[in-house]
Amino acid sequence: MSLPRGSRRPALLEQVPFAIVLALVAVAAVRILQYHWRQGAVIVGGALLVAAVFRAVLPSVRAGLLAVRGRPVDVLSYAGLGVLLLFLAFTISNGPFGG
């Protein structure tokens, strides 16, 4: 079965990396709502690292909504925020959410 010219399928395939990252964030939101905030924070940090990898290896036209700025800025932003979030999730103890 061939697709007609101008089909939306290639445009939708460009959003698959973003959809994967979004799905990870949705899983993290569920964990946070279940009062497992540390696990949720780790999953969000991992999702940001996955976004950094996607942005680093995919061309801009295939990165979809993950391509916000230039590739180096996007990769550094995603990776930096991901590492920072993982660091915070693993090092915060006690406090109102401690566990």
C-alpha positions as CSV (number, residue, x, y, z in Angstrom):
1,M,0.0,0.0,0.0
2,S,1.6,3.3,-1.1
3,L,0.9,6.6,0.6
4,P,-0.4,9.5,-1.5
5,R,1.9,12.4,-2.2
6,G,1.9,14.9,0.6
7,S,1.0,12.3,3.2
8,R,1.3,13.3,6.9
9,R,3.0,10.1,7.8
10,P,6.6,11.3,7.5
11,A,5.7,14.4,9.5
12,L,4.3,12.3,12.3
13,L,7.4,10.0,12.3
14,E,9.5,13.1,13.0
15,Q,7.7,13.4,16.3
16,V,8.4,9.9,17.6
17,P,11.5,10.9,19.6
18,F,9.5,13.7,21.3
19,A,6.6,11.2,21.9
20,I,9.0,8.8,23.6
21,V,10.4,11.6,25.9
22,L,6.8,12.7,26.6
23,A,5.8,9.1,27.5
24,L,8.7,8.9,30.0
25,V,7.6,12.2,31.6
26,A,4.0,10.9,31.8
27,V,5.3,7.8,33.6
28,A,7.2,10.1,36.0
29,A,4.1,12.1,36.6
30,V,2.2,9.0,37.6
31,R,5.0,8.0,40.0
32,I,5.1,11.5,41.5
33,L,1.3,11.5,42.0
34,Q,1.7,8.1,43.8
35,Y,4.0,9.9,46.3
36,H,7.2,8.4,44.9
37,W,8.6,11.8,44.0
38,R,12.2,10.6,44.0
39,Q,11.5,7.9,41.4
40,G,9.6,10.4,39.4
41,A,12.4,12.9,39.5
42,V,14.9,10.2,38.4
43,I,12.6,9.3,35.4
44,V,12.3,12.9,34.4
45,G,16.1,13.2,34.6
46,G,16.4,10.1,32.5
47,A,13.9,11.5,30.0
48,L,16.0,14.6,29.6
49,L,19.1,12.5,29.0
50,V,17.2,10.5,26.4
51,A,16.2,13.8,24.7
52,A,19.8,14.8,24.7
53,V,20.8,11.6,23.0
54,F,18.0,11.9,20.4
55,R,19.0,15.5,19.7
56,A,22.7,14.6,19.4
57,V,22.2,11.7,16.9
58,L,19.2,12.8,14.9
59,P,19.3,15.4,12.1
60,S,17.3,18.5,12.9
61,V,14.5,17.6,10.5
62,R,14.1,14.2,12.2
63,A,14.4,15.5,15.8
64,G,10.9,17.1,15.6
65,L,9.9,19.2,18.6
66,L,13.2,18.3,20.4
67,A,15.0,20.7,18.0
68,V,14.4,24.1,19.7
69,R,17.7,25.9,19.3
70,G,21.0,24.9,17.7
71,R,22.1,21.3,18.2
72,P,24.9,22.1,20.7
73,V,22.7,24.3,22.8
74,D,19.9,21.7,22.8
75,V,22.2,18.8,23.7
76,L,23.9,20.8,26.5
77,S,20.6,22.1,27.9
78,Y,18.9,18.7,27.9
79,A,22.0,16.8,29.3
80,G,22.8,19.5,31.9
81,L,19.2,19.7,33.2
82,G,19.0,15.9,33.2
83,V,22.2,15.4,35.2
84,L,21.2,18.2,37.6
85,L,17.8,16.6,38.2
86,L,19.4,13.2,38.8
87,F,21.9,14.7,41.2
88,L,19.2,16.4,43.2
89,A,17.0,13.3,43.3
90,F,19.9,11.1,44.5
91,T,21.3,13.6,47.1
92,I,18.3,15.2,48.8
93,S,17.4,13.5,52.0
94,N,15.1,14.2,54.9
95,G,13.0,17.3,54.5
96,P,9.2,17.2,53.9
97,F,9.6,14.7,51.1
98,G,12.5,12.7,52.6
99,G,12.5,9.1,52.5
